[in-house]
Amino acid sequence: MSSPFSVLVVCMGNICRSPMAERILVADALALGATADQLYVHGAGTGGWHAGEGMDPQAARQVLARGGDPAGFRARKLLAEHVEASDLILTATGEQVDFVVALCPDAEDRTFVFGEFGRLLGRVDLAALPGGDVYERGVALVEAAEAARDGRRDSDDLDDPWGRPDAYFSRVADEIHEVTRPLAAALLR
């Protein structure tokens, strides 16, 4: 059996956007029958000031509303080892892509802004990806998305909802879900 396909989601403090993305992607994958040995989703923040804290309560409500489980979440600061252990890195902003690539230059081809990856996913021929093994399919998906990027990097930042009203969190969570749903389907079907 191969390793699980590893997705790292990155934002600034790791209490709002990246935990929502992490837990919503897990919920989407579980709904399609994924197992822990197929897919590993984890997150971190470029700043460590919230390390050890739980998810923002408004973010947790958005995760629950989309079928996810916020329980047990703890924020952490992004380290090079998190990037090195990941097959796909999705960031909330273009600035965070720069942070990831400065930390691990060899991660550039597998690091995307969340919305950018969602757009590129629509340009990938999913039927051409290998079937069966989620890890092999995921690696091929990332390579195809990088090829579809065609040397251009579009920054499609997710707004930071921290300190904003629930409606703001809901909009950002919807934008996240617009990427996690097709990503989970691409990996698992």
Sequence and secondary structure as in RCSB ss.txt:
>XXXX:A:sequence
MSSPFSVLVVCMGNICRSPMAERILVADALALGATADQLYVHGAGTGGWHAGEGMDPQAARQVLARGGDPAGFRA
RKLLAEHVEASDLILTATGEQVDFVVALCPDAEDRTFVFGEFGRLLGRVDLAALPGGDVYERGVALVEAAEAARD
GRRDSDDLDDPWGRPDAYFSRVADEIHEVTRPLAAALLR
>XXXX:A:secstr
    EEEEEEESSSSSHHHHHHHHHHHHHHHTT  TTTEEEEEEESS TTTT    HHHHHHHHHTT   TT   
 B  HHHHHT SEEEESSHHHHHHHHHH GGGGGGEEEHHHHHHHHTTS GGGS  S HHHHHHHHHHHHHHHHT
T          TTS HHHHHHHHHHHHHHHHHHHHHHH 
